[in-house]
Structures are given as structure tokens and as C-alpha cells.
Amino acid sequence: MEPLRVWGPRTVAHFTWLVLFWEKGSRQSEAERVRVINTIALLSGLKGSTVYLISVRAQNSAGLGPCSPAFNITTKKPPPSQPPGNIEWNLTNSKISLNWEHVKAMENESEVTGYKVVYRQNWRGRTSVLETNKTSVELHIPSGEDYLIEIKALTEGGDGTSSGPIHIPKMSMFG
């Protein structure tokens, strides 16, 4: 996206924004800073279950403007660190059946709302994603190809830890 341009009589002003964010209870002078050229900022490195204050300052060729009034947000609890466990799979014809144990979130983690099953043919295939609220799925796939599958818990706080790649070897076309 192009910087905002304000056209006036023979002048062009380019605006950028400085986004400041800091944990509630600390000082604004200790704030992290992100400079953006549009009105969307991605703030990274935030802690889960934490209140942050956010303020924005405009900047142009004349310098920095005043800070906006700070507003607060509370980050969500992080996803569970435990991956889905005891994964079992069965391949018959062109169907892979997968089962796994429910991921139990700790008190300081987001509750599991479902699961994301990510699969692709071998290492180079197109990735497909299936979301479910169950602890089992059936994937209908062409036979004669190797598959790699990963399972993650879905939560309000983001995707949980991956099960790691599950390698499903190709099945004989005759078997």
C-alpha cells in the first residue's frame, strides 16, 4: 500500500505512523515501537494473557505529532504446548483413518476448540488443511503416493504445537 499522500498547493506530505506498545504497569518510555506506512500494524513478541497499552503518533516532514490517547488490549492465553498424542492411522484403499488423544490445555493455556490436520503428498505436494472438532478424521486420497500429515490443536490463542510429521507410505495399487 502506498503512503498516504496529502496534496496541497505545491507541497506533498508523506505520513508514517509510529505505534508504541507496552505492558500495563510499565512506563510508556519503555514502549516497543513499530513504524508503519499504512494504518495496519502487526505487533509481535507479545506475551499471552497480558494487558498492553497502545498509542499511535503520526509523522511527516515536520516531525512527530503528539501521541494518541492510549487504549488497552488483553492478549489471549497461548495455545497448548502439548501436541496431539497417541496418533494411530490406518490406510485402506484410498482412505487414511486417523485417531488421536484430546489435547488438554493447562490453566494458563487457551482451551482446545478443534484440530487442524495438515497433509500433503510427499515433500513437494500441495498442502491441504482440514479442520475438525473431533479427535479422528478420514482423508480420501489417491493411492500410490506417500503422504505427510501433521495434527495441531486449534484454540482462541492460535495453533498449538504440531504432532510432527507422520509419514504414510504409499500403498501398492494392487494391495
Secondary structure, DSSP 8 states (H G I E B T S, - for coil): ----EEEETTEEEE-EEEEEEEETTS-GGG-EEEEESSS-----S--TT-EEEEEEEEEETTEE------EEEE------SS---S-EEEEETTEEEEE-------TTS--EEEEEEEEEETTTS--EEEEESSSEEEEE--SSS-EEEEEEEEETTEE------EEE----TT-
